[in-house]
Amino acid sequence: MKMSYADNLFFGASPEIHKRARELRKRLTPSEKILWETLKGKSFRGLKFRRQHPIHKFIVDFYCHELKLVIEIDGGIHDTMDQKEYDMGRTFELNELGLEILRFGNEMILSDIQLTLIEISKFIDSHQA
């Protein structure tokens, strides 16, 4: 029986994407480090999150396969028109794979990690009911 994309953690990501993801894991941004400290080791609501995870042709900041949830952390570059257009296209493609995306700004995580966790919890609660 052939495995479908939806059954695969990586949605067909290439070896090159996996290699780039391994490199990115070595140098998380300050906001990624803060969120990762809360999410790692199933310590947040018993869910397994992965950081800098390859999916199809992308590397997402955080991914929970059980919920098909991508969490992206956006820095200032995401405020440019070109980047906003790219992000919209990327979100569309990830949605087409059956994934949902939550986006948070660096500043939100750096200034109020608890608010970020409340927003993630709201998503989880709405999808586990």
Buried (B, 14 or more C-beta within 10 A) or exposed (E): EEEEEEEBEBBEBEEEBEEBBEEBBEEBBEBBEBBBEBBBEEEBBEBBBBBBBBBBEBBBBBBBBEBBBBBBBBEEEBEEEEBEEEBEEBBEBBEEBEBBBBBBBBEBBBEEBEEBBEBBEEBBEEEEE
